[in-house]
Structures are given as C-alpha cells and as structure tokens.
C-alpha cells in the first residue's frame, strides 16, 4: 500500500514507538493517538507519532512506590 507523504502505517509507527502493532491499533481505536482509518488500515502523521513517543516514554515503566 503506498503511504502518503508525512504519514506512517501501523507497522512503521509501531517500530518508531517500540510497541507491538496490536497495541498501536488499540490506541488508535481508543482515540489515544490521532489516526485516520483508511479502508482496513490506519495512517498516522509522523509529527503525531514523534510527539506521542516523547510523551509516552516519560510515562512508561512501573510507577514509583511510595516511601
């Protein structure tokens, strides 16, 4: 499938975000990441992927335990 300039498909975006493609599809369905549904696939703008990566990396991992 040819991808439009400035957009990534699920596989490309998942590689950038270092997450499973199924997880990224779920995030798209839940509207936690802005994406466009095109036929039976998702397209996500590169800027949105990189912004999400910046925000998501700060939230990953287990929360700190209270002392």
GIMOPE-V19666 format. One record per residue. PHI is phi as a letter, one per 40 degrees, with the letter a starting at -180 (999 if undefined). BURIAL is # if it has 16 or more other C-alpha atoms within 10 Angstrom, else .. D_FIRST is the distance of its C-alpha to the first C-alpha in whole Angstrom. Layout:
# GIMOPE-V19666
PHI,BURIAL,D_FIRST  PHI,BURIAL,D_FIRST
This chain:
# GIMOPE-V19666
999,.,0  c,.,4  c,.,6  c,.,10  d,.,13  g,.,15  b,#,12  b,#,11  c,#,9  d,#,12  c,#,12  c,#,12  c,#,15  c,#,17  c,.,17  c,.,19  c,#,21  f,.,22  b,.,21  c,.,20  c,#,17  c,.,19  c,.,21  c,#,18  c,#,17  c,.,21  c,.,22  c,#,19  c,.,21  c,.,24  g,.,23  c,.,24  b,#,21  c,#,20  a,#,17  b,.,15  c,.,14  b,.,11  f,.,11  b,.,11  b,.,10  b,#,11  b,#,11  b,#,14  c,#,16  d,#,17  c,.,21  c,#,21  c,#,19  c,.,22  c,.,25  c,.,24  c,.,24  c,.,28  c,.,29  c,.,28  c,.,29  c,.,33  c,.,33  c,.,32  g,.,34  c,.,37  c,.,39  c,.,43  c,.,46  c,.,49  c,.,52
